[in-house]
Amino acid sequence: MSNFADIGLRPPILRAVEEGGYKVMTPIQSQAIPSVLEGKDMIGLAQTGTGKTAAFSLPLLQMLLKGEGKRTPKTTRALILAPTRELAVQIGENIDAYSKYLHLRKTLVFGGMSDKPQIKSMAPGVDILIATPGRLLDLIEQGHIKLGQVEYLVLDEADRMLDMGFIRDIKKIIAHLPRHRQNILFSATMPKSVETLANSILRNPVRIEVAPVATTAEKIDQHILMVPKARKKDLLAHVLKDEAIKRVLVFTRTKHGANKVSQYLEDLKISSSAIHGNKSQNARQKALKEFREGEIRVLVATDVAARGIDVDGVTHVINFELPNEPESYVHRIGRTARAGATGVSLSFCEHEEREYLSDIEKTIRRKIPVYFEHPYHKEGSAALFDEEGREVTKPKPKQQGRGRRSGGRQAGSGKPRGEAKDGAGHKRRPAHKAGGSKSSEAGNHKPGGHAGRKRRPSNRRPSNRASGPK
């Protein structure tokens, strides 16, 4: 089966799909949709841009039609969890398009805005609830949402939800669900943490993998540009002189860095906007709309905020700073070359980021070619060799944190454990008092950077907990 018409979708759903210009299914859709329609639990491993939203939403709509109109106040029949509000909005837009000839009721719940409209929307009950973990848990605890009638649970981009520290919230949410339900989990990567979560909630799941885990799309032309840290902005300005770079995503590790890069481009009369967790929901949606409609050429983003950016025609992704998590590289460059198109990824690498580059190449199982034809290559490569031409030993970039502390940060991970946000600036409740810094987005720390740590009181015994890798 390769066409949507061959899988038995109800006529109103098929009509909406075809009106959207879709006839042939992608590999993840052709494998996932029949399995979900059969009522099986499923793990789907697929890169961004492969059509995975339709892979779970189309069969979900089909199954919900069996009990159309059967709603109870404050409840939902299907729950879709997403790591960020941008992704939640994107999923909602897709479901709206596919269900426009149905009479199903959907609502979204996420932080960064007043909860009053969300509470009002949930009051009569809905068929589909799309939510980020933090705000959902708040409304559950306040008695505004009840999950006792959930028939279908979908966890989208599960790897990012765990990266952002939502494991405790997810477990609390699952505790409110009925035992008998169908579970669907999608993830671009499959670290042990996601596998452990999957094993705890899925029953004999079908595993569907359309590309090797943590590999990058073949149609993305990837390059490394060696450059001194002080010349990265100059290199960005030089690269953007190329008029072929029409719609570009630039990634930084921190919110402050995103703001600085965007302001620098504006000073050069290059239309841009920044999107990150400190921006309001309206500001983020406005920036996305302008980027999608071509009103701005450059969108500068952090990893957390970029989840859910689904914009066609992104010609280039520029890693202004390399991510300190290899999986984030896969997610970043996956924002180009979507839906079968081609794309280009340019990664600026300073000397202290070479360890990050090495980890990325190990993860994607390939060497990324170095692009030499730019003004700062010689200067950027000079620090890699001594006077006799021997390669200098690569320094391990310094990481934040001393060790693992309850509610604080885990050494080397840079991820908040006690006050993770759902991409909306909405803090999740820590199980213990948080002790980490609040200077940057989850997982987005500069090499060699240190958060301002409070000095331990002299009358307090130091922790004996050993630090360890995630």
C-alpha positions in Angstrom: 0.0 0.0 0.0 1.5 3.3 -1.1 -1.5 5.5 -1.6 -3.8 7.0 1.1 -6.8 5.7 -0.9 -5.6 2.1 -0.3 -5.7 2.1 3.5 -9.4 2.4 4.0 -9.6 5.9 5.4 -13.2 7.3 5.8 -14.2 9.4 2.8 -14.3 12.8 4.7 -10.7 12.1 6.0 -9.4 11.0 2.6 -11.1 14.1 0.9 -9.2 16.4 3.3 -5.9 14.6 2.8 -6.3 14.8 -1.0 -7.3 18.5 -0.9 -4.0 19.1 1.0 -2.2 17.7 -2.1 -1.3 14.3 -0.6 -1.8 11.1 -2.5 1.3 8.9 -1.9 2.3 8.0 1.6 5.8 8.4 3.0 7.6 5.3 4.3 6.7 6.0 8.0 3.1 6.6 7.0 2.7 3.4 5.0 4.1 1.3 7.8 2.6 3.1 10.8 -1.0 3.8 9.8 -2.0 0.2 9.3 -0.5 -0.9 12.6 -2.2 1.9 14.5 -5.5 1.1 12.8 -5.1 -2.5 14.0 -5.0 -1.2 17.6 -1.4 -2.1 18.3 1.0 -0.1 20.5 3.8 1.3 18.4 7.3 2.9 18.5 8.0 5.0 15.4 11.6 6.1 14.7 11.8 8.7 12.0 13.6 11.9 11.3 11.8 15.2 11.2 10.1 16.1 8.0 9.1 12.5 7.2 5.4 13.0 7.7 5.1 11.4 11.2 2.4 13.7 12.3 0.0 12.3 9.7 1.3 8.8 10.6 -0.5 9.0 14.0 -3.1 11.7 13.5 -4.9 10.1 10.5 -5.5 6.7 12.1 -6.4 8.5 15.3 -9.1 10.5 13.6 -10.4 7.3 12.0 -10.7 5.5 15.3 -12.3 8.4 17.1 -15.1 8.4 14.6 -16.4 5.2 16.2 -17.6 7.2 19.2 -18.1 10.6 17.7 -20.0 13.0 20.0 -19.3 10.9 23.1 -17.8 13.5 25.4 -17.7 13.9 29.1 -17.0 17.3 30.8 -13.3 18.0 31.5 -12.2 14.8 29.7 -10.6 13.8 26.4 -10.6 10.6 24.5 -7.1 11.1 22.9 -4.1 12.7 24.5 -1.1 13.9 22.5 1.9 15.1 24.4 4.5 17.3 22.8 7.7 18.9 24.2 7.1 22.5 23.1 4.2 24.8 22.3 5.4 25.3 18.7 5.2 21.6 18.1 1.8 21.4 19.8 0.5 24.2 17.6 1.9 22.5 14.5 0.2 19.2 15.4 -3.0 21.1 16.0 -2.9 22.8 12.6 -2.4 19.4 10.9 -5.3 17.8 12.7 -7.5 20.8 11.9 -6.7 20.3 8.2 -7.3 16.5 8.3 -10.5 16.7 10.3 -12.2 19.7 8.7 -15.1 17.6 7.4 -15.6 15.8 10.8 -17.3 16.9 13.9 -14.5 16.1 16.4 -13.6 18.6 19.0 -9.9 19.5 19.7 -8.1 21.8 22.1 -4.5 22.8 23.0 -3.0 23.2 26.4 0.4 24.8 26.9 2.2 27.4 29.0 3.2 30.9 28.0 -0.3 32.3 28.0 -3.4 32.5 30.3 -4.9 29.2 31.3 -8.4 30.6 31.4 -9.3 30.0 27.7 -7.8 26.5 28.0 -9.9 25.7 31.1 -13.0 27.0 29.3 -12.3 24.9 26.2 -11.8 21.7 28.3 -15.0 22.3 30.3 -17.4 20.5 28.0 -14.9 17.7 27.1 -13.0 17.1 23.9 -12.1 14.3 21.6 -8.4 15.3 21.2 -6.2 17.1 23.7 -2.8 18.3 22.5 -0.6 19.4 25.4 2.8 20.1 26.8 3.5 18.3 30.1 4.0 21.2 32.5 0.7 23.1 31.9 -1.2 19.8 31.5 -0.1 18.6 34.9 -1.0 22.0 36.5 -4.5 21.8 35.2 -4.9 18.2 36.2 -3.8 19.1 39.8 -6.3 22.0 39.8 -9.1 19.7 38.8 -9.8 21.2 35.4 -8.7 18.2 33.3 -9.5 14.5 34.0 -7.7 11.8 32.1 -9.7 8.8 33.2 -11.4 8.3 29.8 -8.3 8.5 27.6 -8.4 5.7 24.9 -5.3 6.8 23.0 -2.0 8.2 24.1 0.6 9.7 21.7 4.0 10.9 22.8 5.6 12.9 20.0 9.3 13.6 20.0 9.8 11.6 23.1 13.6 12.1 23.1 13.3 15.8 23.3 10.7 15.6 26.1 13.2 13.6 28.2 16.1 15.9 27.2 14.1 18.8 28.6 13.6 17.0 31.9 9.9 16.0 31.7 10.3 12.4 32.8 8.7 13.0 36.2 5.9 15.0 34.7 5.2 12.3 32.1 5.1 9.6 34.8 2.7 11.6 36.9 0.5 12.2 33.8 0.5 8.5 32.9 -0.5 7.6 36.5 -3.8 9.5 35.8 -4.6 7.4 32.6 -6.6 4.2 32.5 -4.6 1.0 32.2 -6.4 -0.1 29.0 -5.4 2.3 26.2 -3.5 2.3 23.0 0.0 3.9 23.1 2.0 5.4 20.3 5.5 6.8 20.7 7.5 8.7 18.1 11.1 9.7 18.5 13.9 10.8 16.1 16.5 9.1 18.2 16.4 6.2 20.6 18.7 6.7 23.6 18.4 4.4 26.6 16.1 6.8 28.5 13.5 6.7 25.7 13.8 2.9 25.5 13.2 2.6 29.2 10.2 4.9 29.0 8.8 2.9 26.1 9.2 -0.4 27.9 7.3 1.0 30.9 4.2 2.2 29.1 3.9 0.2 25.8 2.6 -3.4 25.5 4.2 -5.6 22.9 4.8 -2.6 20.6 5.4 -2.8 16.9 8.7 -1.1 16.1 8.9 0.9 12.9 12.2 2.5 11.8 12.4 4.2 8.4 16.0 5.4 8.8 18.9 4.4 11.1 18.6 6.1 14.5 20.4 9.4 14.8 21.4 9.6 11.1 20.9 12.7 9.0 18.8 13.0 5.8 20.7 12.0 2.7 19.6 15.1 0.8 21.2 17.5 3.2 24.6 18.8 1.9 26.6 19.2 5.2 29.7 21.3 5.7 32.0 22.4 8.5 33.5 25.9 8.5 36.5 26.4 10.8 36.5 29.9 12.2 37.8 31.7 15.4 35.1 32.4 17.9 35.6 36.2 17.5 35.0 36.0 13.8 31.8 34.0 13.7 29.5 37.0 13.2 31.8 38.2 10.4 31.6 34.8 8.8 27.8 34.8 9.1 27.6 38.1 7.4 29.9 36.8 4.6 27.8 33.7 4.1 24.6 35.6 3.9 25.9 37.7 1.0 25.0 34.7 -1.1 21.5 35.5 -2.5 20.9 31.8 -3.0 20.4 31.5 0.8 16.8 32.7 0.7 15.3 31.2 3.9 17.7 30.2 6.6 17.5 29.0 10.2 20.5 30.0 12.4 21.0 28.0 15.7 22.6 29.2 18.8 23.0 27.5 22.2 21.6 30.2 24.4 18.7 32.7 24.4 21.1 35.6 24.9 23.1 34.4 21.9 20.1 34.2 19.7 19.1 37.8 20.6 22.7 39.1 19.9 22.9 37.3 16.5 19.5 38.6 15.4 20.3 42.2 16.5 23.6 41.9 14.6 21.8 40.9 11.4 19.2 43.7 11.8 22.1 46.2 12.1 23.3 44.9 8.8 19.9 45.4 7.3 19.3 41.6 7.0 15.7 40.9 8.0 15.6 38.5 11.0 13.9 37.6 14.2 14.9 35.5 17.3 12.7 32.7 18.8 13.4 31.2 22.2 11.8 30.3 25.5 11.8 33.8 26.9 9.7 35.1 24.1 6.0 35.3 24.6 3.6 33.0 22.7 2.4 35.8 20.5 6.0 37.0 19.7 7.0 33.4 18.8 4.0 32.8 16.6 4.5 36.2 14.9 8.1 35.4 14.1 7.2 32.0 12.7 4.4 33.5 10.6 6.8 36.2 9.2 9.4 33.5 8.4 6.9 31.1 6.8 5.5 33.9 4.6 8.9 35.2 3.6 8.7 38.5 5.4 12.0 37.8 7.2 15.0 36.0 5.7 16.6 34.6 8.8 15.1 33.0 11.9 17.6 32.7 14.8 16.5 29.9 17.2 17.6 27.8 20.2 17.1 24.1 20.2 14.2 24.1 22.6 12.2 26.7 20.7 13.0 25.1 17.3 10.9 22.0 18.1 7.8 22.4 16.0 9.2 24.7 13.4 7.6 23.2 10.3 8.3 25.6 7.5 8.6 24.5 3.8 11.4 25.9 1.7 14.1 26.3 4.3 17.2 26.3 2.0 19.9 26.4 4.7 20.5 25.7 8.3 23.5 27.4 9.9 24.9 26.2 13.3 26.3 29.4 14.6 27.4 27.3 17.6 27.7 23.6 17.5 25.3 21.8 20.0 26.9 20.0 22.9 24.4 17.1 22.4 25.0 15.2 19.1 21.3 14.3 18.7 20.5 18.1 18.6 22.6 18.4 15.5 20.3 15.8 13.8 17.2 17.7 14.8 18.6 21.1 13.8 19.6 20.2 10.2 16.4 18.2 9.8 14.6 21.5 9.5 15.8 21.7 5.9 15.4 19.1 3.1 11.9 18.4 4.3 9.2 16.5 2.3 11.8 15.2 -0.3 13.5 18.6 -0.9 17.2 19.2 -0.7 19.0 21.5 1.7 22.4 22.7 3.0 23.8 22.7 6.5 26.7 25.0 7.4 28.3 24.5 10.9 30.7 27.1 12.3 33.3 25.4 14.4 35.8 27.1 16.7 38.7 25.4 18.3 37.0 24.6 21.6 34.1 23.0 19.8 36.1 20.3 18.0 35.2 17.8 20.7 31.5 18.5 20.0 32.2 18.0 16.3 33.9 14.6 17.0 30.9 13.5 19.0 28.5 14.6 16.2 30.5 12.6 13.6 30.5 9.5 15.8 26.7 9.8 16.2 25.8 10.3 12.6 28.5 7.8 11.5 30.1 10.0 8.9 32.7 12.6 8.5 31.4 16.1 7.7 33.6 17.7 5.0 35.4 21.0 5.8 34.5 24.0 3.6 37.7 26.0 2.9 36.5 28.8 0.6 35.8 31.5 3.1 38.0 34.4 4.5 38.4 32.9 8.0 39.4 29.3 7.3 43.2 29.8 7.7 42.7 31.8 10.9 40.2 29.3 12.2 42.5 26.3 11.5 45.7 27.9 12.7 45.0 27.0 16.3 44.8 23.4 15.4 48.5 22.9 14.6 51.8 23.8 16.3 54.7 25.5 14.6 56.0 22.1 13.3 52.7 21.3 11.7 51.6 18.7 14.3 47.9 18.6 15.3 47.3 20.1 18.7 45.5 17.9 21.2 41.8 18.7 21.2 40.7 20.1 24.5 37.5 18.7 26.1 35.0 21.6 26.3 34.3 22.4 29.9 30.8 21.5 31.1 28.6 23.1 33.8 27.8 21.5 37.1 29.8 19.7 39.8 27.8 16.5 39.9 24.3 15.2 40.1 22.2 17.0 42.7 18.5 16.5 43.3 16.6 19.2 41.4 19.8 20.7 40.1 21.9 19.9 37.1 23.6 16.8 36.1 27.3 17.2 35.4 28.1 17.5 31.8 24.6 17.5 30.5 23.6 21.2 30.9 20.0 20.1 31.3 17.8 21.4 34.1 16.3 18.6 36.2 14.2 20.6 38.6 12.8 23.5 36.6 12.6 22.2 33.0 10.4 24.2 30.7 7.9 23.0 28.2 9.2 25.4 25.5 6.7 27.9 26.6 8.6 29.4 29.5 6.4 27.4 31.8 8.3 25.8 34.7 7.6 22.3 35.7 7.4 21.6 39.5 10.6 20.1 40.9 10.3 17.1 43.1 12.9 18.8 45.3 14.2 22.3 45.7 16.1 23.3 42.5 19.7 24.1 42.9 20.8 24.6 39.3 21.5 27.8 37.4 18.9 29.6 35.3 21.1 31.2 32.7 20.3 29.3 29.6 18.0 26.9 27.7 18.0 23.2 28.5 21.2 21.6 27.1 22.4 24.9 25.5 25.6 25.9 27.3 28.7 27.5 25.8 31.9 25.4 25.8 34.0 26.4 28.8 31.0 28.3 30.3 30.1 28.1 34.0 26.9 29.1 35.6 27.2 31.4 38.6 27.1 28.9 41.5 26.4 29.9 45.1 29.3 29.1 47.5 28.4 26.2 49.8 28.0 27.4 53.4 30.9 26.3 55.5 28.7 24.6 58.0 27.1 22.4 55.4 28.5 19.0 54.6 29.5 18.6 50.9 27.6 16.0 48.8 29.3 12.7 48.3 27.3 11.9 45.2 29.5 11.2 42.3 28.8 13.0 39.0 28.0 10.8 36.0 27.0 10.9 32.4 23.4 11.1 31.4 
